Amino acid sequence: MRYLISFAFWLLLAPFTSAAPVLFPAASGDPTAPVLVVYSSLDEPLARPMIVGFQKANPDVAVRYEDMLTGEIYDRIVSETDAGRKTADFAFSSAMDLQVKLSNDGYSQRSDLPMSSRWPAWANWRNTAYALTFEPAVFVYHKPSFANETPPATRAEFVDYLTRQGSAVFGRVGTYDIERSGVGFLFMARDQEQFGDIWSVIQAMGAAGVKLYSTSQAILERVADGRFVLGYNILGSYAADWASRHPDVGIVLPKDYTVVMSRIGLVPQAAASPELGRRYLEFFMSKEGQTIMARELQIPAVSPEVAGENTANTMREMLGGQLKPVPVSPGLMVYLDQVKRARLIARWNEALRQQ
């Protein structure tokens, strides 16, 4: 079945409509310079620092940047390849499931790069798909509401807090609607794998009148102004951005375990200029590219070389083995199985109703 709706992230991390392609002329000024074509789910304004950095290192290359939905990235690459046409030279997407499916189904080619052997094993699938970011699921909280006590730092503490507070926090807790939020579904699926008592957490949230949303922003803005006291399993990169601009937003990396998702980069099998795609991927994986990612895009990087700028290193120092990155492997494709997805959602809804 070629056509798939991505359940991993498109509602949360991509714009609702594809933007018009943006051309970045070669820094050399050569109007005949080769053009690197990028399909990406990262908004172009956020991607700009990475493109500018790449072009400083590669002044002879122009970049055509196509910002689109993650499902569109998958569909475009598959349909163009199957029709015998050329496709993007590089694809960067938050839909971990669909990127791995492209690789597993032969739509991605090997990219043997200087950093390949040093890249974390969980973040590299046979040199065909690389995790390039390191983004945790965190608890967020309204700091003034915890002036007299420490916010929960484990799921057991989370449940205890909701139980103790009772009606005082009813309707003031938020998390993703896993039926509409791909990242929420992924985090919930990983919770089920990592924590045997996860359904007691969901039941406690249901009893507390949890509010469900498809976007991080909807939850974070309510934590920022005090309508919510807690948010569960919120994507850390968005939470950190909000916390930097809203002093009442606090962040906790769960100490029992912290799920980490990533955005994946690959060079499609039918790339028009695969060598350009590999040059861009190599820049993404370089110390310079990963530093731009961490410092300017405010997205934690994967590279073991990026110290100081890399929030991921701080997380590893704090939590060590409690960090649970989602491996880049065919196991991700289980999240595309609609029967398994329906079963998980049904159990989720049942747990929310139990009080």
Buried (B, 14 or more C-beta within 10 A) or exposed (E): EEEBEBBBBBBBBBBEEBEEBBEBBBBEEEEEBBBBBBBBBBEBEBBBBBBBBBBEBBEEBBBBBBBBBBBBBBBBBBEBBEEEEBBBBBBBBBBBBBBBBBBBEEBBBBBEBEBBEEBBEBBBBEBBBBBBBBBBBBBBBBBEBBEEEEBBBBBBBBBEBBEEBEEEBEEBBBBBBBBBBBBBBBBBBBBBEBBEEBBBBBBBBBBBBBBBBBBBEBBBBBBBEEEBBBBBBBBBBBBBBBBEEBEBBBBBBBBBBBBBBBBBBBBBBBBBBBEBBBBBBBBBBBBBBBBBBBBBBBBBBBBBBBEEBBBBBEBBEEBEEBBBBBBBBEEBBEBBEEEEBEEBBEBBEEBBEEE
